[in-house]
Amino acid sequence: MSKAANTRLTILHKAFELIYTKGYQTTSIDEIIATTQVTKGAFYYHFKTKDEMGVAIIEEILKPTMQEHFIKPTENSRNPIEDFYNMISYLLLEDPFLQTQYGCPVGNLTQEMAPWNTKFSRALTELVNLWKEKIIKAIEKGQEQGLIRKDVVGEQVAFFILSGYWGIRNFGKLHNDKKVYLVYLQEFKKYLNGLK
């Protein structure tokens, strides 16, 4: 990796850490520059604006992370009932990238930026829709295999899983305690078993 590419990646990672812990709007370019120890010129060489950098964080940090921990487990599902539960349980209780006290970075950016910035909204919508579509396909595959009832509507399940995940992440953030996740996971398991 070239020095310029390495500098750009460092800026994105450090900026993401600040934004994830403090929020996008309250994180200034000056803080990002101070944390990354690059010059203002180096920052603006890579990003014309803070928003350009923000969209790059979605595309280059959040998207690959979601691909690995949200999309692949859904895409490779052999038994959606078990696999959805295991995936959400891992994301809530074990994933080192996601911190209880800071919530879900995609959910945070959606709440904070999507209503005001069309580029953020587009990038975030693309990410979320990809996960939603993979859940629907996994449900349909489960129906073909006789693991899920034929009357189950994949899109409804997808919205339920997405909204439940984002919602419980917010409760975790509010209480800074994983105990709320355990309560949610018990009910989530009952819901999934009801799809059989």
N, C-alpha and C positions, 0 to 999 in steps of 0.2 A: 504494500500500500504506500502511495506517495505521501510526502509530508503534508501536502495540502489536503489530501483526502483524509488523512489521520486527524488533522486539525478540525476539519468539518465534523467528523464523527465525534470527536471529543466535545465540541460545542453542543452537538445534538444530545449527547448522553448527559452532560452536566446540566444543560437547560431542562431536559426532561425531569431530572431529579428535583430541580428547584420547582418546576411547574407542578409536578405530582404532589409535592409536600406543601406548596404555598398557594397554588392556583395560577392560572395563566395570566389573568389581568393584573395581579399584584406582583408578578415577577417582572422586573425591569431588565432592559438590555444591559444596563450598567452592572446589575447583579450577575447576569450571565457572564459578562466579560470578566468581572472580578473572580468569579468561581473558576472559569476556564483558564484564566491568566493569559488570554490572548489580547491583542490590541484591538481598538475599535475598528481600525482599518482591516484587520484580519476577519473580524466578524462580518463587516459589510462586504468584504470580498466574497464571502460564501453566501450571505443572505442579504437581499436588498432591504427587507423589513423584518420585524419581529414575527408578523403573520406568515411570511414566507418560511421562516424557520419553524413556526408552529405546525404548518402543513407538512413540512419535511419530517418532523418528529412523528406525526401520524403515519406517514408513508414508510419511513425508514426504521423506526423503533417499534411503534405499536403494531403495525401491520405484521412484521415478521414474528413478533411475540404472539399475536393472536393466531397466526397461521399454525404455530407450533403447539399452542396449548388449548385453543378453542376449535380451530378448523380441522386439523388433522385427526384428533380423537373422534370428532363427529363424522368426518368423511370415511374413516376406517372402521366405523362401528359395525360389529357383527351382531350385537344384541343391544339395541338402543336403550332399553329399560335399564340395564346394568351400566352400560357405557355412559349414558347421560348422568346418572347418579355419580359414578366414579369421577367423571370429569369435573362436575360442579363441586364435589367434595374436595378434590385436589386443588381446584382454583381457590376455594375458600379457606382451606385448612393448611395446605402444604406449599403452594407455589411461592417461591422466594421473591419473585418479581412484584407480587401484589401484597401491599401492606394494609392490614386491617384499618389502621387509623387514617389512611388516606383514601380509602375506597377504591373504585375502579377508574383507572385513568381515562378510559374511553367514555365511561359514563360522566365523569367530571367535566371533560372537555365538551361533551354533548350539551350538558346543562349550562355550562359557562359560555360557550362560543357559538354553537350551532344557530341560535336565533339571530345572531348579529353578523355572522360572517359566512357567506355562501361557499367559499373555498373549504373552510372547516366542515361545514355541513355536508358538502359533497363527499369529502374524504371519509368522514365518519359514517355517513349513510352507506357508502360502498362497503366498508368494513363490517358493519352490523348486518347488512343485507346478505353478505357472503355467509356469515355464520347462520343466519336464519334459513337460507336456502339449503345449506348442508343438513340442518336439523330436519327440514321437510323431507329431503331425499332419504335420510336415515329412517324416518318414520315410514315412508313408502316402502323401503326395502324390508323393514321389519314386518309390515303388513303382508308383503309377498311371501315372507318366510313363515307366516302364521304366528309371529311373536307379539303382534299388536292387532287389536280389533280392527275390522274393516271400516267401521263407522267413525273411527278417530280421524279428525281433520288435521293434517300435518301443520298447516299454517297456524292454527289455534294453539297447538302444542308449542310451536316455535316461539310465538309471542309470549306464551305463559312462561317458558323457560327463560327467555331474555329478560322479561320484566321482573320475574322473581329473582333472578341473579342480580340485576341492577338494584332492585329494592333492598335485598338483604345486605348487599355491599354498603348501602347507605346507612342501614341500622348498625352494621359493624363499625363504620366510620363514626357515627354518632356516639356509640358507647365505648369505642376502642376496646372491644372485647369479642373474642371468637365464640363465646358461649351462645350468642344469638344465632350464629351459623349452625350450631348443633340442633337447636330447636327447629330451624328452617329445614335442615336436611332430613329430619324425621318426617316432616309433613311432605316434603318433596318426594321422598321414597314412596309414601302412600299414594301420592298423585300418580307417579310413574307406574306403580303396580296396578292402578286402576285402568291403565291403558291396555292391559292384557285381555 
